[in-house]
Amino acid sequence: MEGLINVGNLYRFKKVFEKAEKGRNISVGFIGGSITRGALSSSPEKCYAHLVWRWWGSKFPTITVKYINAGIGATTSQFGVARVEKDLLVENPDIVFVEFSVNDEGNEFFQETYEGLIRKIYGYKSKPAIILINNMYYDTGKTAQEFHNSVGKAYQLPIVSIKESLYKEVVKGTFQVRDLTNDMLHPNDLGHYLVAKIICEFLEELVENTDKEWVEMEIPAVITPNRFENSIIINNLSIQAKMKGFKIDLQEQIDMSDVFRKGWYADEKGAYIELEVYGSNVAVQYRKTINKPAPVASVSLDGCEVCELDGNYEEDWGDCLYLQMISTDLERCNHKVRFEIKNVNKENITPFYIVSLIVS
């Protein structure tokens, strides 16, 4: 089958089938970016993830197959590894589909954050099976699959590549890009249907291999420095901040995709917030807005200014939950992080919003 990059060790996949065949309910989870969330599908039911979930329901019509979609648009595996437990793993999924190949850049940093995500899922108490999905940009074929798949092969995981299947059909002229996507990235209904069809054909091929004897393998040795596996999210629910001019956002979060919540915001020059965190690697999530101009903030770490955060977003599709590293490979101890609003003007209509710190 085109698109089948790796079959891997099917011990856990076989266990999911055996559980369902015994009449026990199962849970199917998805984590990824906007494609997994269903961007540009006309309804949530036409998203590829929902269609793949329906395949499991048709395979086992006498049991309940729970659907967990933990996709959040414009997010990477760096955020994924920090949130996967609370957004997905607490539901004790039996199988997890992972899709970040268009949100992550193809480089060693995101190979490392991706490995942390895979390790966190692999080591969870429900021992879920894991299947990796490689999406791509439909105009260029750009994808991080080379770096992701090196992780997948090291962990002997099944991998299905949309680039090596559907994109090849685009290149051959079987489909025109505009048949499948309006923005060169997010599939329309037909695109989602074809992505799901490829994944389900892949699943059928895996099923044919479940009659073999498979042995559970120990979690492999890391192939990257693996600095991010134990990442945690720090927001206004988990830390007391010292601040002047910043306010705590007390609004309720509607769902996991309602991302600009649980943080702090300010729109006055000189407003600051200080947080003390423990770890070696520190990143910040903040809002980049299309409602320009927005404030710019400086970031200081342990008293030294290290970078600036520009609240203005150059894209036009909507506000972005932007994740930026502040520093890596620090001494593992307490560190003070300070954010200060540097410039504002009368035209600023959107406050500067800090969503969280991600620390490992």
C-alpha positions in Angstrom: 0.0 0.0 0.0 1.3 3.5 -0.9 1.7 5.6 2.2 2.6 2.7 4.5 5.9 3.9 5.8 6.2 1.4 8.7 4.2 -1.4 10.2 6.2 -1.6 13.4 5.4 -3.8 16.4 1.6 -4.5 16.5 1.4 -6.0 20.0 -0.6 -3.1 21.4 -2.7 -2.8 18.2 -3.6 -6.5 18.4 -4.5 -6.0 22.1 -7.0 -3.3 21.1 -8.7 -5.7 18.6 -8.8 -8.5 21.1 -10.4 -6.2 23.7 -13.1 -5.1 21.2 -13.7 -8.6 20.0 -14.4 -9.7 23.5 -17.2 -7.1 23.6 -15.4 -4.5 25.8 -15.7 -0.9 25.0 -12.7 1.0 23.6 -11.6 4.6 23.3 -9.9 6.1 20.2 -8.0 9.3 20.6 -6.4 11.9 18.2 -3.9 14.6 19.0 -2.6 17.1 16.5 -3.2 20.5 15.0 -5.9 22.2 13.0 -6.3 19.3 10.5 -7.0 16.9 13.3 -9.4 19.5 14.8 -11.2 19.5 11.5 -10.3 22.9 10.0 -12.1 23.6 6.7 -14.3 20.5 7.0 -18.0 21.6 6.7 -18.9 19.9 9.9 -17.0 18.1 12.7 -18.5 14.8 11.4 -16.6 15.2 8.1 -13.2 15.6 9.7 -10.7 12.8 9.0 -10.5 12.0 12.7 -14.2 11.5 13.0 -14.3 9.4 9.9 -11.5 7.1 11.2 -13.3 6.8 14.5 -16.4 5.7 12.5 -14.3 2.9 10.9 -13.7 1.5 14.4 -17.5 1.7 15.1 -18.3 -0.2 11.9 -15.7 -2.8 12.7 -17.2 -3.4 16.2 -20.9 -2.4 16.0 -21.9 -4.1 19.2 -19.6 -2.1 21.5 -19.2 1.6 22.4 -16.2 3.3 20.7 -15.4 6.5 22.5 -14.1 9.4 20.4 -11.5 11.8 21.8 -10.4 14.6 19.5 -7.6 16.6 21.2 -6.6 18.6 18.1 -5.8 22.3 18.6 -5.1 24.5 15.7 -1.7 26.2 15.1 0.0 24.1 17.8 3.1 21.9 17.7 4.3 18.8 19.5 6.1 21.1 21.9 2.7 22.1 23.3 1.4 18.6 22.6 3.8 16.9 25.0 2.8 19.4 27.8 -0.9 19.0 27.4 -1.4 15.4 26.2 -2.1 14.0 29.6 -4.8 16.4 30.6 -6.4 16.7 27.2 -6.2 13.0 26.1 -4.5 10.4 28.2 -6.7 11.0 31.3 -9.5 9.4 29.1 -7.4 6.2 29.1 -7.4 5.8 25.3 -6.8 2.3 23.8 -5.2 3.8 20.6 -3.9 7.2 19.8 -3.3 8.8 16.4 -0.6 11.5 16.4 -0.5 14.2 13.7 1.9 17.1 13.9 3.9 16.9 10.6 2.7 20.2 9.2 2.8 22.2 12.5 6.3 21.1 13.5 9.2 22.3 11.5 11.5 19.6 10.0 14.4 20.0 12.4 16.1 18.4 15.4 14.3 20.6 17.9 10.9 19.3 16.9 12.2 15.8 16.5 13.1 16.1 20.2 9.7 17.5 21.3 8.0 14.9 19.2 9.9 12.1 20.8 8.9 13.5 24.2 5.3 13.3 23.1 5.6 9.8 21.9 7.4 8.7 25.0 4.7 10.2 27.2 1.9 8.5 25.3 3.8 5.2 25.1 4.5 5.1 28.9 1.0 6.0 30.0 -0.7 3.5 32.3 -3.4 2.5 29.7 -0.6 1.4 27.4 -2.3 2.8 24.2 -1.3 1.7 20.7 0.1 4.6 18.7 -0.2 5.3 15.0 1.7 8.2 13.4 0.1 10.3 10.6 2.2 12.5 8.2 0.2 15.3 6.6 1.8 17.8 4.3 1.3 21.1 2.4 -0.5 20.4 -0.8 1.3 22.9 -2.9 4.9 22.0 -1.9 4.7 18.7 -0.1 6.5 20.3 2.9 6.3 18.1 6.0 8.3 17.2 9.1 7.8 13.5 8.4 11.5 12.7 8.0 12.3 13.8 11.5 9.0 12.4 13.0 9.4 9.1 11.3 12.9 8.5 12.6 11.3 8.6 16.0 8.4 6.3 14.9 10.8 3.7 13.5 12.9 3.8 16.6 9.8 3.1 18.7 8.5 0.5 16.1 5.3 2.3 15.5 2.9 2.1 12.5 3.3 5.1 10.3 1.0 6.2 7.4 2.1 9.1 5.2 -0.4 11.2 3.3 2.6 12.7 1.3 3.5 9.3 0.1 0.0 8.5 -1.0 -2.5 11.3 -1.6 0.2 13.9 -2.5 1.6 11.5 -5.1 -1.8 11.5 -6.7 -1.8 15.3 -6.8 1.6 15.3 -8.4 0.4 12.8 -11.0 -2.6 15.0 -11.8 -5.2 12.6 -10.5 -6.4 15.4 -8.2 -6.0 19.1 -8.6 -4.9 20.9 -5.4 -8.0 23.0 -5.4 -10.1 19.8 -5.4 -8.7 19.0 -2.0 -7.9 22.2 -0.2 -8.7 25.9 -0.4 -5.6 27.1 1.4 -2.9 24.6 0.3 -2.9 23.0 3.8 -6.3 22.2 5.4 -8.3 19.6 3.5 -11.9 20.3 2.5 -14.6 17.6 2.9 -13.2 15.6 0.0 -9.6 16.0 1.3 -10.6 14.9 4.7 -12.5 11.9 3.2 -9.5 10.8 1.2 -7.1 11.2 4.2 -9.4 9.1 6.3 -9.8 6.5 3.4 -6.0 6.1 3.3 -5.7 5.7 7.1 -8.6 3.2 7.1 -7.0 1.2 4.3 -3.8 1.3 6.4 -5.7 0.0 9.4 -7.2 -2.8 7.3 -3.6 -3.8 6.3 -2.6 -3.8 10.0 -5.5 -6.0 10.9 -4.2 -8.6 8.4 -1.0 -8.7 10.5 -2.7 -9.3 13.9 -2.8 -13.0 13.4 1.0 -13.1 14.0 2.5 -13.4 17.4 3.7 -10.1 18.7 5.7 -9.4 21.9 5.4 -6.2 23.9 8.7 -4.3 23.7 10.3 -2.2 26.4 10.3 1.5 25.7 13.4 2.2 23.6 16.4 4.3 24.5 16.0 7.9 23.5 17.4 9.1 20.1 17.4 12.8 21.1 18.4 14.6 24.2 14.7 14.3 25.2 14.5 17.5 27.3 10.8 17.9 26.9 9.1 14.7 27.9 8.2 15.9 31.4 7.0 19.4 30.3 4.3 21.0 32.4 2.0 23.9 31.8 2.1 26.8 34.3 -0.9 29.2 34.3 -2.9 31.3 36.7 -4.4 28.2 38.2 -1.0 26.8 39.3 1.1 29.7 40.3 1.0 33.0 42.3 2.5 35.8 40.3 4.0 39.1 41.4 2.5 41.7 39.1 1.7 45.4 38.5 -0.7 46.4 35.7 -1.3 42.8 34.7 -4.7 41.2 35.4 -5.7 37.6 36.0 -8.0 36.2 33.4 -10.9 34.6 35.4 -13.1 33.7 32.4 -14.2 30.0 32.1 -12.6 28.0 29.3 -15.3 26.7 27.0 -13.3 23.7 25.6 -9.7 22.8 24.9 -9.6 24.9 21.7 -10.6 28.0 23.7 -7.0 28.6 24.2 -6.7 32.3 25.4 -7.7 31.5 29.0 -6.2 30.9 32.4 -3.5 33.6 31.7 -2.6 37.2 32.4 -3.1 40.3 30.3 -2.1 44.0 30.3 -2.2 47.0 28.0 -0.2 49.7 30.0 3.4 50.6 29.3 5.5 49.5 32.3 3.1 46.8 33.4 5.0 43.7 34.5 4.5 40.2 35.9 7.1 38.0 37.6 6.9 34.2 38.0 9.3 31.8 39.7 9.5 28.4 38.1 11.6 25.3 38.6 13.3 23.6 35.6 15.9 23.6 32.9 13.9 24.7 29.9 11.4 27.5 29.8 9.0 28.6 27.0 6.2 31.1 27.0 2.8 30.9 25.2 1.3 34.2 24.3 -1.2 35.7 21.9 -0.2 37.1 18.6 -3.2 39.0 17.3 -4.4 40.2 13.9 -6.0 43.2 15.7 -3.0 45.4 15.3 -1.2 47.3 16.6 -0.7 45.3 19.8 1.8 45.8 22.6 5.3 44.4 22.7 6.8 42.9 25.9 10.3 42.2 27.0 11.4 39.0 28.7 14.0 38.8 31.5 15.4 35.6 32.9 17.1 35.8 36.3 17.5 39.6 35.9 18.9 39.5 32.3 16.8 40.6 29.3 16.7 37.7 26.8 14.1 38.5 24.1 11.0 40.4 23.1 7.6 39.2 22.4 5.7 40.9 19.6 1.9 40.7 20.1 1.3 41.6 16.4 0.5 38.7 14.0 1.4 39.0 10.4 -1.0 36.3 9.2 -4.7 37.1 8.6 -6.5 33.9 9.5 -7.0 34.7 13.2 -5.2 35.1 16.5 -2.4 32.7 17.2 -1.4 30.8 20.3 2.3 31.4 19.8 4.9 29.3 21.7 8.5 30.7 22.0 11.5 29.3 23.8 12.9 31.6 26.5 15.9 29.5 27.3 17.1 25.9 27.3 19.7 23.8 29.2 19.6 26.0 32.3 20.8 24.8 35.7 17.9 22.8 37.1 16.7 25.1 39.9 14.3 28.0 40.5 14.4 30.7 37.9 12.6 34.1 37.8 10.9 35.1 34.6 9.7 38.7 34.2 7.6 40.1 31.4 7.2 43.9 31.0 5.1 45.9 28.5 7.6 48.0 26.5 5.5 50.0 24.1 1.9 50.8 23.7 0.0 53.6 21.9 -3.5 54.9 21.8 -4.3 52.7 18.8 -3.7 49.5 20.8 -7.0 47.7 20.9 -5.9 44.2 22.1 -4.1 43.7 25.4 -0.9 41.7 25.5 -1.9 38.2 26.7 0.4 35.6 28.4 -1.3 32.2 28.3 1.2 30.1 30.2 4.8 29.1 30.7 5.8 25.6 29.6 8.7 24.3 31.7 10.7 21.0 31.7 
